[in-house]
Amino acid sequence: MPMFKEMSMVILDEIKNSLLQVDPDEVQKLITRLQKSDNIFCLGAGRSKTLLKSFCIRLNQLGLNCYEVGGVPCPPITKDDLLIVVTGSGSTQSVLAIMQRAKEFGATISVFTASPPDNISLLSDNVISIQAPSTLLPKEENSSKQLMRALFEQVTFIIQETIIAILSLGIPIEEIVRRHANLE
């Protein structure tokens, strides 16, 4: 049985290999959309939803108007807004239904996914494709030593933190800290 150091190195190698396959142009498209959108909405289910909450918090700390879909408060989406979706499988019906609704209102949609192009791509304006397992049960393609979609979630988190680091350039840290929660 592998020990801590060996397994942590396996996980870091998996993350690095997956990150190296991410299309930087797709990430740049998302950065540009974040800068131009009036409001940003974050959508995910399960662990993907939990992951997006931290991204939503950081975007707000940078001074952007960011909301969790279905959260309080959550204004209506418009053609001037961006919906960010995280879906490893690309097939969660509730997520697809909300994406369809956002598209009907003319919103721009950016997606992080590990699934092959399908319905999700048709509804999206840009797709950040992550080479990682997209299913809960292991398959040969994109295999990982980690459980279920952990690799997808880790790589998504690192991409999002990289986006935050890029967007924060030129913003005084004191300004960002002023937006940090103080009722903790």
Contacts in CASP RR format, 6 or more apart in sequence:
PFRMAT RR
TARGET T0000
AUTHOR 0000-0000-0000
METHOD contacts of the structure
MODEL  1
MPMFKEMSMVILDEIKNSLLQVDPDEVQKLITRLQKSDNIFCLGAGRSKT
LLKSFCIRLNQLGLNCYEVGGVPCPPITKDDLLIVVTGSGSTQSVLAIMQ
RAKEFGATISVFTASPPDNISLLSDNVISIQAPSTLLPKEENSSKQLMRA
LFEQVTFIIQETIIAILSLGIPIEEIVRRHANLE
2 10 0 8 1.000
7 145 0 8 1.000
10 145 0 8 1.000
11 145 0 8 1.000
11 146 0 8 1.000
11 151 0 8 1.000
11 154 0 8 1.000
14 132 0 8 1.000
14 144 0 8 1.000
14 145 0 8 1.000
14 146 0 8 1.000
14 151 0 8 1.000
15 151 0 8 1.000
15 154 0 8 1.000
15 155 0 8 1.000
15 158 0 8 1.000
17 131 0 8 1.000
18 130 0 8 1.000
18 131 0 8 1.000
18 132 0 8 1.000
18 151 0 8 1.000
18 155 0 8 1.000
19 155 0 8 1.000
19 158 0 8 1.000
19 159 0 8 1.000
21 130 0 8 1.000
21 131 0 8 1.000
22 128 0 8 1.000
22 129 0 8 1.000
22 130 0 8 1.000
22 131 0 8 1.000
22 155 0 8 1.000
22 159 0 8 1.000
23 128 0 8 1.000
23 129 0 8 1.000
26 126 0 8 1.000
26 127 0 8 1.000
26 128 0 8 1.000
26 129 0 8 1.000
27 128 0 8 1.000
27 159 0 8 1.000
27 162 0 8 1.000
27 163 0 8 1.000
29 110 0 8 1.000
29 125 0 8 1.000
29 126 0 8 1.000
30 84 0 8 1.000
30 110 0 8 1.000
30 126 0 8 1.000
30 128 0 8 1.000
30 163 0 8 1.000
31 163 0 8 1.000
31 166 0 8 1.000
31 167 0 8 1.000
33 82 0 8 1.000
33 108 0 8 1.000
33 110 0 8 1.000
33 125 0 8 1.000
33 126 0 8 1.000
34 40 0 8 1.000
34 59 0 8 1.000
34 64 0 8 1.000
34 82 0 8 1.000
34 163 0 8 1.000
34 167 0 8 1.000
35 167 0 8 1.000
37 64 0 8 1.000
37 80 0 8 1.000
37 81 0 8 1.000
37 82 0 8 1.000
37 108 0 8 1.000
38 65 0 8 1.000
38 78 0 8 1.000
38 80 0 8 1.000
38 81 0 8 1.000
39 65 0 8 1.000
39 66 0 8 1.000
39 67 0 8 1.000
39 75 0 8 1.000
39 77 0 8 1.000
39 78 0 8 1.000
39 80 0 8 1.000
39 81 0 8 1.000
39 82 0 8 1.000
40 56 0 8 1.000
40 59 0 8 1.000
40 64 0 8 1.000
40 65 0 8 1.000
40 66 0 8 1.000
40 67 0 8 1.000
40 81 0 8 1.000
40 82 0 8 1.000
40 83 0 8 1.000
40 84 0 8 1.000
41 66 0 8 1.000
41 67 0 8 1.000
41 68 0 8 1.000
41 69 0 8 1.000
41 74 0 8 1.000
41 77 0 8 1.000
41 81 0 8 1.000
41 82 0 8 1.000
41 83 0 8 1.000
41 84 0 8 1.000
41 102 0 8 1.000
41 107 0 8 1.000
42 52 0 8 1.000
42 53 0 8 1.000
42 55 0 8 1.000
42 56 0 8 1.000
42 66 0 8 1.000
42 67 0 8 1.000
42 68 0 8 1.000
42 69 0 8 1.000
42 83 0 8 1.000
42 84 0 8 1.000
42 86 0 8 1.000
43 49 0 8 1.000
43 52 0 8 1.000
43 69 0 8 1.000
43 83 0 8 1.000
43 84 0 8 1.000
43 85 0 8 1.000
43 86 0 8 1.000
43 95 0 8 1.000
43 98 0 8 1.000
43 99 0 8 1.000
44 52 0 8 1.000
44 69 0 8 1.000
44 85 0 8 1.000
44 86 0 8 1.000
44 87 0 8 1.000
44 92 0 8 1.000
44 95 0 8 1.000
45 87 0 8 1.000
45 92 0 8 1.000
45 94 0 8 1.000
45 95 0 8 1.000
47 149 0 8 1.000
47 153 0 8 1.000
48 86 0 8 1.000
48 87 0 8 1.000
48 88 0 8 1.000
48 153 0 8 1.000
48 156 0 8 1.000
49 68 0 8 1.000
49 86 0 8 1.000
51 86 0 8 1.000
51 153 0 8 1.000
51 156 0 8 1.000
51 157 0 8 1.000
51 160 0 8 1.000
52 68 0 8 1.000
52 84 0 8 1.000
52 86 0 8 1.000
53 68 0 8 1.000
54 157 0 8 1.000
54 160 0 8 1.000
55 84 0 8 1.000
55 160 0 8 1.000
55 163 0 8 1.000
55 164 0 8 1.000
56 66 0 8 1.000
56 67 0 8 1.000
56 68 0 8 1.000
58 160 0 8 1.000
58 161 0 8 1.000
58 164 0 8 1.000
59 66 0 8 1.000
59 164 0 8 1.000
59 167 0 8 1.000
60 66 0 8 1.000
60 179 0 8 1.000
61 176 0 8 1.000
61 179 0 8 1.000
61 180 0 8 1.000
62 164 0 8 1.000
62 167 0 8 1.000
62 168 0 8 1.000
62 171 0 8 1.000
62 176 0 8 1.000
62 179 0 8 1.000
63 179 0 8 1.000
64 167 0 8 1.000
67 73 0 8 1.000
67 74 0 8 1.000
67 75 0 8 1.000
68 74 0 8 1.000
69 83 0 8 1.000
69 98 0 8 1.000
76 105 0 8 1.000
77 83 0 8 1.000
77 102 0 8 1.000
77 105 0 8 1.000
77 107 0 8 1.000
78 105 0 8 1.000
78 106 0 8 1.000
78 107 0 8 1.000
79 105 0 8 1.000
79 106 0 8 1.000
79 107 0 8 1.000
81 107 0 8 1.000
81 108 0 8 1.000
82 107 0 8 1.000
82 108 0 8 1.000
82 109 0 8 1.000
82 110 0 8 1.000
83 98 0 8 1.000
83 99 0 8 1.000
83 102 0 8 1.000
83 107 0 8 1.000
83 108 0 8 1.000
83 109 0 8 1.000
83 110 0 8 1.000
84 110 0 8 1.000
84 111 0 8 1.000
84 112 0 8 1.000
85 95 0 8 1.000
85 99 0 8 1.000
85 109 0 8 1.000
85 110 0 8 1.000
85 111 0 8 1.000
85 112 0 8 1.000
85 113 0 8 1.000
85 120 0 8 1.000
85 124 0 8 1.000
86 111 0 8 1.000
86 112 0 8 1.000
86 113 0 8 1.000
86 156 0 8 1.000
87 95 0 8 1.000
87 111 0 8 1.000
87 112 0 8 1.000
87 113 0 8 1.000
87 115 0 8 1.000
87 120 0 8 1.000
88 112 0 8 1.000
88 113 0 8 1.000
88 114 0 8 1.000
88 115 0 8 1.000
88 130 0 8 1.000
88 132 0 8 1.000
88 134 0 8 1.000
88 149 0 8 1.000
88 152 0 8 1.000
89 113 0 8 1.000
89 114 0 8 1.000
89 115 0 8 1.000
89 134 0 8 1.000
89 135 0 8 1.000
89 149 0 8 1.000
90 96 0 8 1.000
90 113 0 8 1.000
90 115 0 8 1.000
90 118 0 8 1.000
90 119 0 8 1.000
90 120 0 8 1.000
90 134 0 8 1.000
91 115 0 8 1.000
91 118 0 8 1.000
91 119 0 8 1.000
91 120 0 8 1.000
96 119 0 8 1.000
96 120 0 8 1.000
96 123 0 8 1.000
99 109 0 8 1.000
99 111 0 8 1.000
99 120 0 8 1.000
99 123 0 8 1.000
99 124 0 8 1.000
100 123 0 8 1.000
102 109 0 8 1.000
103 109 0 8 1.000
103 123 0 8 1.000
108 125 0 8 1.000
109 123 0 8 1.000
109 124 0 8 1.000
109 125 0 8 1.000
110 124 0 8 1.000
110 125 0 8 1.000
110 126 0 8 1.000
110 127 0 8 1.000
110 128 0 8 1.000
111 120 0 8 1.000
111 121 0 8 1.000
111 123 0 8 1.000
111 124 0 8 1.000
111 126 0 8 1.000
111 127 0 8 1.000
111 128 0 8 1.000
112 128 0 8 1.000
112 130 0 8 1.000
112 156 0 8 1.000
112 159 0 8 1.000
113 120 0 8 1.000
113 127 0 8 1.000
113 128 0 8 1.000
113 129 0 8 1.000
113 130 0 8 1.000
113 134 0 8 1.000
114 129 0 8 1.000
114 130 0 8 1.000
114 131 0 8 1.000
114 132 0 8 1.000
114 133 0 8 1.000
114 134 0 8 1.000
114 142 0 8 1.000
114 149 0 8 1.000
114 152 0 8 1.000
115 134 0 8 1.000
116 134 0 8 1.000
117 127 0 8 1.000
117 129 0 8 1.000
120 127 0 8 1.000
121 127 0 8 1.000
128 159 0 8 1.000
130 152 0 8 1.000
130 155 0 8 1.000
130 156 0 8 1.000
130 159 0 8 1.000
131 142 0 8 1.000
132 142 0 8 1.000
132 144 0 8 1.000
132 149 0 8 1.000
132 151 0 8 1.000
132 152 0 8 1.000
132 155 0 8 1.000
133 139 0 8 1.000
133 142 0 8 1.000
133 143 0 8 1.000
133 144 0 8 1.000
133 148 0 8 1.000
133 149 0 8 1.000
133 151 0 8 1.000
133 152 0 8 1.000
134 142 0 8 1.000
134 149 0 8 1.000
134 152 0 8 1.000
135 149 0 8 1.000
136 148 0 8 1.000
136 149 0 8 1.000
138 144 0 8 1.000
144 150 0 8 1.000
144 151 0 8 1.000
168 176 0 8 1.000
END
